[in-house]
Amino acid sequence: LRKRHPSLRRQRFLTGRAQRNDALPDVTWHGERLHQPSWHDPEARLLAYTLAGSDADEKPLHIILNMWWEPRTVDVPSVPGCAWRLAVDTALTAPDDVSPLAEQTVNVYHGYVAQPRSVVVLEAH
């Protein structure tokens, strides 16, 4: 996953601004709803964010960190011309928890159900 995504090996801090004219912001923070991170909620137990590709060829990643003790349905952003594929879901049993090639397309129209205390990584393709 890290070899396929230079954005996971950045040399600079994330700013929330686009690095190229045609690009998404380098990071967009979310909660269960898009663009609504719970920064000021001391009881928050979920964080999601979208990492833009660090170059024009790299597709975005969407990461969900669910620290709740129950499943949470999390909104997933749409990326024009792309579908989301599951790369990591730590709630699944091995070896299905990590998909080295992210071959399984997931329907995120109604969000993604992140299981309790899990990490999910979706890759745009």
N, C-alpha and C positions, 0 to 999 in steps of 0.2 A: 504494500500500500504506500509506504513512504517512497519507494523508488518510482512509483507511477505519479506521485504528487509532490512536485517541488514546493508547493504551498505549505507542506508539512515540515519543510526544512528551511524556512525563511531566515534571512540574515538580519531582518529589520522588524521592529515592533509593528503590530497591526494598528491601523489608524482609523478604520471605518470609512476611508475614502477610496475612490477608484484610482488605480495606479495607471490606467490607460483610458483614453477617451471613450472607448467602446465597452468598457468592462464594468462588472459589478463592483461594489465596494470590497476591499480586501477581506473584511469581516462584517457580517450583519448579525446582530445579537437578537435572540428570540427567547420566548418562554413557551408555554403551551400554545399560545397564539403568536402568529408572526409579528415581529417588530415590537414585542411586548415583554422584554426580559423583566424579571421581578427583582430588580436591583435593590429596592427599598423594603422588601418583605423579608424579615429575619426568619420566617418559617418556610421560605421558598425551598423546594427540593428538586427543581427541574431547571435545566439550562439547555438551550439549543442554540446553535449558530451555524451560519453558512460561510464557508471559506471560498472565495473566488480563486480561480486559477492564477498562478503567478505569471503566466505567459498566455498568449492567445490560443495555444494548443491544449492547455490543461483545462479540464472541465471542473466545475465546482464540487465541493463536498458539503454534505449537511450532517452535522453531528448532534446527537441527542444524548444528554446525560440525565438519567432519571434516578434520583436518589429516594423517591417515594417508596413506600412499602406496598404500593398498589399500582396496577397498570395506569398509564396516562396516555390519552390520545393527543398527539402533538401535530400541529399544522406543519406542512412541508411546503416550501416555496416552489412555484413553478419556474422552470428555466426554459425559455423559448427554444424549441427544437430539440429538447432533451427529455429523456425519461430517467427516473431514478432506479438505480440498481443497488441491491443490498450487498455491502462489503463486510460489515461486522454487525452482529447482534449478540451480545454476550449472554443473553437470556436463553439462547438456543444451546442444545447439547453439542459437544464436539463430535465430529469435525464441522458441523453445520454453522457454528458460531462465527467462523471466519471463512469468507469466500475469496480465495486469492485472486480470482479473475472477475469478481463481481458480475456474475452471469445472470442472476435472478432479478428480473424486473419486478418492482413492487408497485402496486396500485396505491397511490397516496392521495387520491382525490378527496377522501374524507379524513386525511391525516394518517399518521403511522402510530400504531399502538406500541408504545415502549413499555416493556414489562418491568416489574419492580426491580430496583437497584441494578439497572443495566445501562450499557453504552451501545448506541447504534450509530453506524456510519453508513451513509448513503452516498453513492457516486453518481453524478450526472453522466449520461451517455447519449 
